């Protein structure tokens, strides 16, 4: 017998077995404690089995984020503005290759990427508008699917990265984001919010989702039954659900939804959360809670196994257990010429020409150009950006394209001195600040990056240092030293000129000048106190702050006027800093351009009528374009933003970006930020009945296009649409053809028009191309609340083809068979309150903590529900309501009088303690509209009628 026995690897190492069997084998070898340990974001190694540590979560929204230098592509909303799935797929591919390449040299880089964000851009004041693709679910899912396919890679077995969609569900507000509830009626849920997630998951390149911080219908997303009822029914693949950071603790600490963390953790796991992101890299608290829940009988080992199985499924797909067969393991594509070219292409395709009267653009050769504005020489990063390897500002791009001798520049900052009560001035000591960039070294949690303390604090002297002041709106200021460094507060409380840009989870570079006595207090916004001058320098005050006099050396508009008057054309570059006034944790309060930038724009326009406005922003603005010959918009375009803008302005590339969301003309056009009923409050291009500043899908070109020959036919459950598009201009250009549908005579409120298909194509001058779309019958469906399913209404539907949602060139009607509506059989099934057709002053709340919905009136108001077409058969003699709380339910039919009042008094013991209350009522035979009035704190679940 040989002294050496052959070693047979365990089945989980056997590459010939299917993943499911290998996962099952490995799961059986793990101890209960080991499995519990894997439920935290940072899963520890199991050395006895040769299994490495693993972490969920690598930010990769528009490039690899937080881990140091990487290729930076345009913000997600900019990628959405490209309307180009092929481009976005290639961007996703490049990002995933850089993830792999970076992981080779830094194992902190994770392969489970938390991207893309598929939250719909329902409301333009949402602070995270930059992270989404569009207000439209069809466009959002098309772009998100393209990005996930690029992130996943094309290998049939092994994934390059494992994308997780953010943020499930109905999440569009930062204000109170962990305690507010989005009231989402069934039609909005199925026709709007779920659609973007569903189509992307069904495409097959999604590894999981991340629940959002908010509640939906009174229930936190992290214990949502929709994870099981909807998400996991859309695919046969195991989906890994990763909590958002700190959200598991919020279930108790801020939301008070559960009494103990053991209850909360168990409920989240049972609802479908598989990986808990909480307490940073410290897994001990989550593990303790899971162990406690298990000991209390709130969890079984089978529940834990289900979560670990889903995590292992992703790890096997990533090739972790087959390193020699993983085709992506040795990927080295990082900052390649192809990636740089792609970053520029993406930036060019994201630019939207909003207005171009008189043919001012493209600029003629030899144009003397004045480039002005607060973003004219900036290449901004956002919270989910990597560190820039390359950067191109608009000023740099234009100087390179037109020649520096043809370009003049004025930033438009206010140049000031700050004079103390002692008569001295703030002074920035000379120091070697080098070129250190925040986050260049990479960090698993950049919120923990500390400010610099190696530079001397500001002090005072007799002459002072001239500072550049920018008011970003609402009195939020930044102050910059002559060397380009921003004033920032470090952990020791001192103020230094130390930051390359404003940034951080809590921005330390913003201040507010508050009138006080004969001067101003300079208050630090990030920490709260005013500043004071001490012997050891300028620092946060622990008492009364210093009173400063603001001495204006030069106003920004004066510098702008001076250079604008000497130019042939003025380019005003305005917009936002992604870390200020509209970002994660902070919604905007207005669509208006900040007053400082409005002053600069007016100064430029007064000095020179040939003024072009280029908005570089993460969201729409309400600007008056009436006296501006040309206006463009781009999201923050990444590392090649300036070069891309210059090439568009010069006509090297014809602009073809299209708006992915409606640009409203005024704040008065917007619903309340927390009003998620896009149908009832007529939100987005789907329902908005006003006149937008610029409509969804809008974007101009340097070419012109003809549309002709629209034909349609209905065959085998599909509407076949064809037409021709021709370039009637003089330059090669892209056109984005858009196909919309609408119901001609809807029985319920339906979209004014709804995107069903689109295509971006390149056409040479004189070229004509035939376009064909196959529109499935499902694209014409809506959620029928009476039947609890999607239904296509029979009758005439209009097909609309054009260049935007409002620029319709061709129309044709099709007659679809569909399914007729049927009255609600209320005598048999009763009525679920949540299945209303119309409502006023109500909100949807949780029927129980695990599942179900009820409806309650808004506090202090009388709520009303309308449920149409209720079939009472031969009539009803009694009504019973199932409700909790205290108050009344009033029944009336149509516009008639109140027929019955049902009272819960003194009320039920708690919001989840439901009681049945009955009353006699005389309802005549036939079909009636039911109207239910709600008063008090009543939570109505169901209504039933008896003969």
PyMOL commands that set and color helices and strands:
alter all, ss='L'
color gray80, all
select helices_A, chain A and resi 11-13+19-29+32-37+47-49+76-81+85-105+129-131+137-152+186-202+221-223+226-229+231-233+247-253+261-271+284-295+301-317+337-349+357-359+394-402+404-406+446-448+556-564+595-607+638-650+667-669+684-687+777-780+826-829
alter helices_A, ss='H'
color red, helices_A
select strands_A, chain A and resi 42-43+54-55+58-59+69-70+113-117+164-168+181-182+208-211+215-216+219-220+240-241+352-356+369-372+387-388+407-410+414-419+425-427+459-461+467-471+477-480+486-489+495-499+511-516+519-524+531-534+537-540+547-554+569-575+611-616+630-634+705-715+718-727+733-743+754-763+768-776+781-784+789-792+795-802+808-816+831-832+838-840+842-846+853-857+863-871+876-884+887-893+898-904+915-923+927-936+939-946
alter strands_A, ss='S'
color yellow, strands_A
deselect
rebuild
show_as cartoon
